[in-house]
């Protein structure tokens, strides 16, 4: 009888607390699954809509076969930023073919990067139809490989009004591969190499792959939308100092490029246990979105 009593008590307490748990999870935003077409295939994702939306973003993947980035999307949605995040082409519930491996010619050749930029652009067009306030600015937020994809998408789609790029290259695809092959996954690389040494190899090492390089500066030179780059100084995937140098050149030309360097971080600048970079990006998005919306309202 005692066992039965405690079992019933546990069920009663669970029934009392469960509605509160569900309410807390849904109090900040509503989640809706969506599908949209891009270049002949159907992509699947989720839209997270806050109770009060101040900005909207589409999340663009890195090079890996990644499903929708729900954890990151939730972090943004809780701050009033509506999010569309989708399974990468050929991954999860999305159609098409994922082009791999993560490092190699077919993954970052011009054809694949352009295809992925179409996917991001189609996501933006779809997202716009779901936003009640048509003046809410939409931007792109991405990681790593997205540094090549986002500028291409933004240069072709005027609905994209800002961009946030975590650990994203501003150098060519071939330069990035030279650097990555040189560091060879060695987490202690920067303890034994100088910036000059790394730069020399990035610029001059023989290419292991032969394909036409994608240079993000070609697209960035055509853009006037604000962009924020977040770098980790210990990155062994992209040469951060060289990337910042490229951004300084764009800034000198009047481009609204900003960047922040985090001395203790590597290539991972956005995972769940990293808070500072995400907090900075959220405040930046809110500020830029507010400015953009005010400008729209004044027209």
C-alpha positions in Angstrom: 0.0 0.0 0.0 2.9 2.3 0.8 4.4 1.7 -2.7 1.0 2.4 -4.3 0.6 5.6 -2.3 4.0 7.0 -3.3 3.5 6.0 -6.9 0.2 7.8 -7.0 1.7 10.8 -5.3 4.5 10.9 -7.9 2.0 10.8 -10.8 -0.1 13.5 -9.1 3.0 15.8 -8.7 4.1 15.1 -12.3 0.6 16.1 -13.6 0.8 19.3 -11.6 4.3 20.3 -12.8 4.1 19.1 -16.4 1.9 21.9 -17.7 4.2 24.4 -16.1 7.2 22.8 -17.8 5.5 22.9 -21.2 4.4 26.5 -20.6 7.9 27.6 -19.7 9.3 26.0 -22.9 6.7 27.7 -25.1 6.4 31.0 -23.2 9.1 32.8 -25.2 8.4 31.6 -28.7 6.3 29.3 -30.9 8.0 26.6 -33.1 6.5 25.7 -36.5 7.9 23.1 -39.0 8.2 24.3 -42.6 9.2 23.1 -46.0 10.4 25.1 -49.0 11.8 24.6 -52.5 15.3 25.4 -53.6 16.8 24.5 -56.9 14.5 21.6 -57.6 14.5 20.0 -54.1 12.5 20.4 -50.9 14.3 21.5 -47.8 12.8 21.1 -44.3 13.3 23.3 -41.3 11.7 25.0 -38.3 10.6 28.6 -37.7 10.9 29.9 -34.1 8.7 33.0 -33.6 9.1 35.0 -30.3 6.1 36.7 -28.7 7.7 40.0 -29.6 10.0 39.8 -32.6 12.7 42.5 -33.0 14.7 40.8 -35.8 14.8 37.7 -37.9 17.6 35.5 -39.1 18.2 32.4 -41.2 20.9 30.1 -39.9 23.5 29.0 -42.6 25.5 25.8 -41.9 29.1 25.0 -41.8 30.7 22.3 -44.0 29.5 19.3 -42.1 26.2 17.3 -42.7 24.2 19.3 -40.2 20.5 19.2 -39.3 18.7 22.3 -38.2 20.5 24.2 -35.5 17.8 24.1 -32.8 19.9 24.8 -29.7 21.4 27.9 -31.3 18.0 28.9 -32.7 16.4 28.7 -29.2 19.1 30.9 -27.7 18.3 33.6 -30.3 14.5 33.1 -30.1 14.5 33.7 -26.3 16.0 37.1 -27.0 13.2 38.2 -29.4 15.0 37.1 -32.6 12.8 35.0 -35.0 14.8 32.1 -36.6 14.4 29.8 -39.6 16.8 26.9 -39.3 16.8 24.0 -41.7 18.4 20.7 -42.4 21.2 21.0 -44.8 20.7 19.8 -48.3 20.8 16.0 -48.3 20.6 15.8 -44.5 17.8 14.9 -42.1 14.4 15.7 -43.7 15.8 17.8 -46.5 16.0 16.5 -50.1 18.9 16.7 -52.4 22.5 15.4 -52.0 24.9 16.4 -49.3 28.2 17.1 -51.0 31.2 15.8 -49.0 33.6 15.1 -47.5 33.9 18.1 -45.2 37.4 18.9 -46.7 38.0 18.6 -50.4 37.2 19.9 -53.8 33.6 19.0 -54.2 32.5 20.4 -50.8 33.9 23.9 -51.3 34.0 24.2 -55.1 32.2 27.1 -56.7 29.3 25.0 -57.8 28.4 23.7 -54.4 28.9 27.0 -52.6 26.6 28.7 -55.1 24.0 25.9 -54.7 24.1 26.3 -50.9 23.8 30.1 -51.3 20.6 29.5 -53.3 19.3 27.4 -50.4 19.9 30.2 -47.9 18.3 32.7 -50.2 15.2 30.5 -50.7 15.0 30.2 -46.9 15.0 34.0 -46.6 12.2 34.3 -49.2 10.1 31.7 -47.4 10.7 33.2 -44.0 9.5 36.6 -45.2 6.1 35.2 -45.9 5.8 33.9 -42.3 6.7 37.2 -40.6 3.6 39.3 -39.6 5.6 42.5 -39.5 6.9 43.0 -43.0 9.4 45.6 -41.9 11.3 43.2 -39.6 14.8 43.0 -41.0 16.1 39.6 -42.0 19.7 38.6 -41.8 21.9 35.6 -42.2 23.9 34.0 -39.3 26.4 31.3 -40.1 29.4 29.3 -39.2 32.7 28.5 -40.8 32.0 27.5 -44.5 29.1 30.0 -44.4 31.8 32.7 -44.7 31.7 32.0 -48.5 28.0 31.2 -48.8 26.5 34.2 -47.0 28.2 36.9 -49.1 27.1 35.2 -52.3 23.5 34.9 -51.1 23.4 38.5 -49.8 24.8 39.9 -53.0 21.9 38.3 -54.9 19.0 38.8 -52.5 18.1 42.3 -51.4 15.9 41.0 -48.6 19.1 40.0 -46.7 19.8 43.1 -44.7 22.6 42.1 -42.3 25.0 39.2 -41.6 26.7 37.6 -38.6 29.6 35.2 -39.2 31.1 33.0 -36.6 34.7 31.8 -37.4 34.1 32.6 -41.1 36.9 33.1 -43.7 37.3 36.2 -45.7 40.1 34.6 -47.8 39.7 32.3 -50.8 38.8 28.6 -50.5 42.2 27.6 -51.7 44.0 29.8 -49.2 41.9 28.3 -46.4 42.7 24.8 -47.5 46.5 25.6 -47.5 46.3 26.9 -44.0 44.2 24.0 -42.8 46.5 21.4 -44.3 49.4 23.2 -42.7 48.0 23.2 -39.2 46.9 19.6 -39.7 44.5 19.6 -36.7 47.3 20.4 -34.2 45.6 22.2 -31.3 49.1 23.3 -30.2 49.9 24.8 -33.5 50.1 28.4 -32.3 52.5 27.5 -29.5 55.1 26.4 -32.1 54.4 28.7 -35.1 54.5 32.4 -35.8 51.9 34.4 -37.7 54.5 35.2 -40.4 55.2 31.5 -40.8 51.5 30.6 -41.1 50.9 33.5 -43.5 53.8 32.3 -45.7 52.3 28.9 -46.1 48.8 30.1 -46.6 49.9 32.3 -49.5 52.5 30.0 -51.1 52.0 26.3 -50.3 51.3 24.0 -53.3 47.5 23.3 -53.7 46.5 19.7 -53.1 43.3 20.3 -55.1 42.9 22.0 -58.4 39.6 24.0 -58.7 38.5 27.6 -59.3 38.8 29.4 -56.0 35.9 31.3 -54.5 36.9 34.7 -53.1 34.3 36.1 -50.7 35.7 39.6 -51.2 34.2 39.6 -54.7 30.7 39.5 -53.2 31.6 41.6 -50.1 32.8 44.4 -52.4 29.3 44.7 -53.8 27.5 44.8 -50.4 26.5 47.7 -48.3 24.8 45.8 -45.5 26.3 45.6 -42.0 28.3 42.5 -41.1 29.8 41.2 -37.9 32.6 38.6 -37.8 33.5 36.8 -34.6 36.9 35.1 -34.5 38.9 32.9 -32.1 42.6 33.7 -32.0 43.6 30.1 -31.6 41.7 29.0 -34.7 43.5 26.3 -36.7 40.9 26.1 -39.5 41.2 29.6 -40.8 44.0 32.2 -40.5 42.2 34.7 -38.4 44.8 37.5 -38.6 44.8 37.4 -42.3 41.0 37.4 -42.4 40.9 40.5 -40.2 43.4 42.2 -42.4 41.0 41.6 -45.4 38.2 43.1 -43.3 40.3 46.1 -42.5 40.8 46.7 -46.2 37.0 46.6 -46.7 36.4 48.9 -43.8 38.9 51.4 -45.3 36.7 51.3 -48.4 33.7 52.3 -46.4 32.1 48.9 -46.0 30.2 48.4 -42.7 32.3 45.5 -41.6 33.0 44.9 -37.9 34.8 42.1 -36.1 35.7 40.9 -32.6 38.6 38.7 -31.7 38.4 36.4 -28.7 41.9 35.5 -27.4 41.0 32.2 -25.7 38.8 30.6 -28.4 39.6 28.5 -31.4 37.4 27.7 -34.4 34.4 26.9 -32.2 33.0 30.3 -31.2 29.3 29.5 -30.8 28.6 26.2 -29.0 26.3 25.9 -26.0 28.9 26.5 -23.3 30.2 29.7 -25.0 28.1 32.7 -24.0 30.2 35.9 -24.7 30.2 35.6 -28.5 26.5 34.8 -28.7 25.6 37.6 -26.3 27.6 40.1 -28.4 26.0 38.9 -31.6 22.5 39.2 -30.1 23.0 42.8 -29.0 24.5 43.6 -32.4 21.6 42.1 -34.3 19.1 44.0 -32.1 20.9 47.3 -32.6 21.3 46.9 -36.4 17.7 45.6 -36.8 16.4 48.6 -34.9 18.4 51.0 -37.1 17.2 49.3 -40.3 13.6 49.3 -39.2 13.7 53.0 -38.3 15.2 53.8 -41.7 12.4 51.8 -43.4 9.7 53.7 -41.3 11.2 57.0 -42.3 10.9 56.4 -46.0 
